[in-house]
């Protein structure tokens, strides 16, 4: 039986997600807005939703189920719809170029 990771939408993002207009197609979601919150074994995403519905922590609007292949389904008012993580890109700078720092300021070192 498939295993689904549960990603909970952070409380700080919940109201924004709930009040956003419904869009069709694949939803773009940011990984930083979610916390991983365990796993559930079920035959499919709706079976997982049903099993969690009467639990202490049911899926909320905005929460995500991720299957073992990495496919995401976000819980919306209309059901569980496809989603994908938004890819974070570094700013486009020429090779070897650093950020522009105004005269008199010292750049901050950021560890990656």
C-alpha positions, 0 to 999 in steps of 0.5 A: 500500500502506498505511503504518503508524506503529510505536509502541513501549511504553516499557520501564518500562511493559512488565512492567505491560502484560504482567502486566495481565489480558486485557480484551475491547473497545477498549484505552485506551492513554496516548500518554506510555507510547509512543515513535514508532519508524518506519514500515512499509509493508504490506497490513494490520496482520497483514502488517506484524506478519509482516514485522516478526516476523523483523526485528531489531526485531519487534513486542513485546507492548504495541507499537502499529501506527497506520494512515494514518487514525489507527486503532490496533492493539495487539499482545497475546498473542491478536493485534492488537486495537483501541486508542485514545489516552486523552484527557488532560483538564485539571482542571475549575476554574471559569473564571478560577480558579487552583489553590488554594495554601496560605498561605506557598507560592509557586505554580510557573509551568508553561509549556504 
